[in-house]
């Protein structure tokens, strides 16, 4: 039974989808004015892994993530680069999907772009104006916050407290400082579209309301994003969506905590960010994904060289164990011994492990606890590999295949299963020579060849069943 911490209700709740066996999910996507950084990637990797787990657990998904391809930041970036705003949007949209592919992030079922969904936005704004929930001012069309009684229910903020700290922008002619733009009238040199209120472009918040409701319905299951979007973005989404439809907007809200660097939230505005495409030059996608998922999604996550190096080492441990298991399975059997008792024990251990893995993820997607289960499985496999008198046989090879399958079943959910590369023939031949030298007690000569292997990127381990060659 999947339970989720719902930001809306501030408590853990059993997940009950609108349609049984189907989860409809919307996650706020990028504003495409720059390459995305490791802080942005937390949300993208988190919900990709969450979607993967739902499907592993037998729940089908419809996953929508928008592309904000018109925004002040895009317009400003176009001026800096001396190109059109649409060229900026196209350039960084393509870059976003390239980086996502490198991070093993699956494509959403749909990635609607704001500029292609403007009719849907206009339709919602019309409903709001006709219902007296929105009004036209000097600079655009605004949503009237005081017309929506439930404003603040997601963030816990009260309108009277917000009003105390608000400053009135007299140029906008808003009735209330908290009112927000649904439609912005065009300025000279800026992109614009026709509307019943005049030429302009949509406000940021209306984009997500329009795209989510169009593809998922007026009420859908899960809306995700970063904690920084709870207010005002998601709060405003709820207000305008529920005011327009008269129905609950989203049943479960999930928010990822901040990714910090040196104790501060990573952000482009602070300049303390690391681009994903730069980090990918040093670390594999599997290591980056494992780093992002190493902390519970609602808590903070601190980035440092030491932390990601520790994750790299942990991932290498999984890789080396899987490589040993696969090398063992590929070795010729010396007997037909079945090892039935050990086989049964391993199968029982696997069943208990998978149960613990699912229980961890069913409890608010507790990835750190799930990783603990993976490492317990790796430790169990290492114990079997180190068993004395465990000769290569048809039965033992079946056990090794089962251990590898068990570990991969869990790592596959997070898309962190390492690619096992075949061993070079030259390296295999060196191992044979080392074995001969050791049998002749020529240990110094054997060590010279072992060092040569090490310099070639291999580790040679001596197990009870024989030598095992592992790529570093």
N, C-alpha and C positions, 0 to 999 in steps of 0.2 A: 504493500500500500504506500503510494507516493505521498509524502507530506511536504508542503512548501511554506516557507515563511512569507506571508503576504504583507507587503508594505502597507497596503490599504487598511488592513485590520490590525496590524502590528502583532500578529500571532501566527503560530504554526497551524496549517489547515490541510486536511485531506484533499488531494487533487481530484475534483469531480468535473470532468470536461463537459462542455455544452452537449457534445455528441459523444456517446460512449465509444471508447477506443480510439478517439481522434483528438489530438491537441492542436489548436490553432494559436500560433505564436507570432507576435510582431515585436521586432527589436529595432530600436532607432539606429539608423546607419550613419555613414560619414557625411560631413559637409566637405565636398571635394574641392579644397583650395590648396592642399598640400599633401605630401606623403603622410601616411599615418604612423604614429609612434607606438612604442611598447605599452604605454599607458592606455591608448585607444584599443590596443589589441586585447586587453583583458576582457572587455565586454564581448568582442567578436569570438574569441576562443572559448570563453565560458559558455555562451549560448550554442555554439557549434557542438561542444561536448555534451551539453544538456540535451540537445536535440538527438544526438547520437545515442545517448543513454535511453531516452524515451523509446526510440525505435528498437533498441536492443531488448527493452522490457516488453515489447509487443504493442506499443502505442504508436499509431501512425501520426504523422505531423504534416501540417501545412505551415511553412515557415516563410514569413515575409519580412524583408528588410529594405528600407527605403534608401534612396540616394538623394540628398539635398544638393541640387545642382544649380540653385540660385539663392544668393545670400550676399549680404554686405561684404563678407570676407572674400567671397569669390570675385566680386566687383573690384575690391581694393587690390586683390592679387593680380587681376588682369591689368590694372594700371601700372603695377610694379613691373610686370613682365612685358608690357607693351603689346599685349595680344587681346583678342576678344574674350569676354567673360565665358562664352560658350566653349572656346578653345581651352580655357583653364579647366572648366568642368569636365570636358571630354578627356583631357590629359590625365587628370588626377582620378577620374573614375576608372580609367583603364589601369592606372598604377595600383589602385586599391584592389582590384580583382586579381592582378598579377601577384601582389603580396599575399593576398588571402590564399591563393592557390599554393604558393610556396609554404604557407603555414598549415597546409592540409585542411583548410576551412572549406567545407562544402558550399556550393552555391545555394542561395535561398531558392525557394520555389518560384518566387518573383522578386525582382529588385526594381520596383517602380521609381521613376525619376519625378521629382517635383514638377518640372516644366512640362511633363507629359500628362499630368493629372490635374491641371488647373480647372477644367470644367467640373470635376468632382468637388473641388474646393469651393468654387463659386456657388454650386448647388447648396452646400451646407451653409454658407454665408447668407444666401437668400432666405433659407429657412429661419435663421437666427434673426435677421432683420424683420421678417414678416411677423415673427413671434414677439417682437419688441425686446429681444435679448441683445441686439446689436444696433449701432447707430453710426451715421456718417458724420465725421468731423472734418476739420480743415485738411489734415494730411492723410486721411484714409477712413476705413471702416473699423470700428472698435467693438469688442465684446464688452458688455456691461457686467462686471463682476458681481455687483450687488443684486443682479437679477437671478443669480444662481445661488440658491440657499446652501448648497453643500460645498461651497468653495473653501478649500483648506483641508478637506478630509483625508487627502493622501499625505500631505506634508505635515499636518498637525498645526499649521500656521493659522492664526485667527486674523480676520480682515481688519479688526480694530487695531491690533498690534502692528500689522503691516502698514496701516494708514499713518500711524505715529511716526514711522521712519521714512515715509514716502515724500518725494518732492514733486510738485506739480510742474509739468512741462507746459507752459502756457501756449507755446507755439502749436502744440498738437490739438489744443482745444478739447482735451478729454474731459468727460464729466466727472471722472474719478481717477485719481492717480494710479490705481491698480488696474484699470481697464487696459486691455492689450490689443494689438493690431491684428485684424483678420485680413485686411487688404490695405496695402500701402500705395498711395497715389504716386505715379511716376515722377521722377526728377529728370531734368535734361541730361541726356547721354546715358541713361540707365535703361536696361531692358524692361519692357512692359507688355501687358496683354490687355485685351479689351474686356470690360466687365460692365454690368448694369450701373455701376457707380462711377465709371470713368476708367481710363487706362491706368494700369498699375501692376503690382506683383503681390503674391500672397505673403502673409506673415508666416513666421517659422512654425508656430504651433498648429496652424490649420492644416499644414501639409500632412502631418502624421495622422491626424483625425480622418482626413479624407482617404488617404491610402490604406490605412488599416481597415476602416469600415467597408471600403469598396471590395477588398479581397478576402476579408474574414467575417464580415457581417457587423451589424450594429453592436452586438455583444459577442465578445470572443474570450478565449481562455486566459492567455498569458501575454503580458506586455513587459518587455525587458529593456534594460538600459543601465547606464551608470548612475550612481547615487547623486551625482551633480545635476542630473536632469529631473530629480523629484520635484524641485521647485526652481523656476516657475513652469518649465516645459510640460512635464507630465500632469501637474495640477491644472494647467490651462487646457490641456487635451481633454481631461475629464469634463471640465466645465462646459466647453463648447460642444463636445460630442453628446453628452447627456442632455444638454439644453436643446440640441437639434433633434435628437431621436426620441427622447423621453424614456429611454431604456438605460440600464446599467451598461457602462462602456466596456470595462474589463473586469473579469472575476479575480484574477491573481496578478499582482505586480511583483516583479523580481528585480532587485537592484544590486549591481556589483559595487563593492567598495573601491576606494581610491588606490591607485598604484603610486607609491611615493618613491622619491629619490632624495637621499640625505634628509629624510623627515618631512619633505615638502611634496605636495601633489604634483605629479608630472603634468606639464601643460605647455602648449606652444606659446602661450602668452608670457610665461615665465622664462622661456628659453632653456628650460632644464629637461629637455626631452631627448630620447634616443630613437631614431627612426628604425622601424622594423627591418627595412631592407638593408640597413647597415649592420644590425645585430645578426642577421641571417648570414652575413659573410664570415662570422666567427662561430656561430652555434647552429646546430641542426634544428629544423622545425620541431622535431620531437622534444628536444631539450627546452625550447621556448614554451611549448605547450605545457610541458611538465612543470616548468617554473610557474606559469600563470595559474595552474590548477593545484599547486602545492599548498596554497592557503585557502581557507574557506571563502567562498565568493563574496560573502557580505562583509568580511573584515578587511582591514588594510593589508597591502602587500608591499614590502620594501624591496626595491631593486638595488643590487650591488654586485660588483664583480665576484665577491666571495660567495654570495648566495647562488648565483647562476653557475659558478664553477662547481659548487657542491651538488647542484642538480645534475650537471653534466656527468659527474662521477657516479651519481646514483643511477643515471640512465645507462652508463657504461656497464654497471653491474648487471643490469637486466640483459643488455646486449651480449656480454660475455657468457652468461649462463645459458641463454638461448642458443648461442653458437656452439657451446659444448654439447648441449642436448642434440642439436642437429648433426654435429660431427659424429657423435656416438651412434645416432640412428643410421647414418650413412655407412658406418663401418661394417665389414663382413662379419656375419655371425659365426662364432666358433662352436656353438652348440644349439640345441633346441630347447634348452632348459626354460621352463615357463615362469619361474618366480611368482607363482600364483598368489602366495600370501602377501608379498610386497605389492603386487598389482592391485589386489583388493584394498589394501591399506591406502595406496595412492588415490584410488578412485573415491574412497570415503573421504579422504582429506580434501580432494577437489570439490566434492559436493558441499562440504562444510564451508570451504573457502568462498565459493561462488555465492552461497547464501549470505555470508557476512558482507561480501562486496555489494550485493544488491541492497542489503539492509542499510549500509552506509549511504548509498546514493539515494535511497528512498527517503532518507531523513534529511530533507532540505539540501540535497545534492552535496553531501559531505565528502568532497574529493580527498582531503588529507587522510581521513579514516580509510577511504577506499585504497589509497596508495599504500597504507600500512598493510592492507590485506595482500596487495600485489607483492610487497617485499617479503611477507611471510611465505608466500608461494615460492618465491625465488630462493629463499633460505632452505626451504624443504627440498627443492630440486638440487641445490648444492650438497645437501646432506646425502642424498641418494647417490649423486655423482662421486662422492668421497667414500662410499661404502666399500670396505675391503671384501675381496672375493666375489665382486660383482662383475662377472665375466660378460663379454658381449655375446648375447644369445638372442634368438627370436623373441623370447619373452621379455628380456630386459630392454630390447629396442622398442617394443610396444609400450613399455612403461615410460621410456624417454620421450617417445612421440606424444604420449598422453600428458606428460609434464609440460612440454613445450606448448601444446594446444591449450592447456589450462591457463598458462601465463598469458598467451596471446589473446585468449578470449577476453581477458580483463584489460590488457593494454590497448586492444583494438577499440574498445569503447571510447578511450581518450585519444585515439589515433597517435599513439606514441610507440607502437611496435617498431623496433629497429629493423632495418633491412640487413639481412644476413648475406654478406658477400662470400662467394666461393674462395677457397684457398688456392693460391697459385701453385702450379705443379713444381716449380723450382723450390718453393718453401716446403712442400710435402717431401720432396727428395732429400732436403736438408735434414728433416726430422728422421728419415730412415737412416741417414748417415750417423746422426747423433745417437740413435738407438744402438747401432752397431758398435760405435766407439765406447758407449757406456757399458755394453755387454763385455767389451774387451778391457774394461776398467781404464780407458784412456780419457779420463775426466777433463783434463786441461784442454785437449783437442776438441772434446765435445762442447766445452764452454765457449771456445772460440766460435764454433758454428752457431751456438745458441745466441751469442752476441750479434752475429751477423743477421740472424732472424729478427732480433730485437730492433736492429737498425733498419730493417725492412718493414717495420710496422706490425710485427707479430709478437705474441706472447706464447711461450711453450710451458704448459703445465703437465706435471706427471701425476696421473690419477691411478688408482688401483687397477683399472682395466687397461691402462696404457697411456702413452703421451697424447695430449690434446693441444692442437694448434689453434690459436685464437687471434683474429685481427684486432688491433687496438682500437 
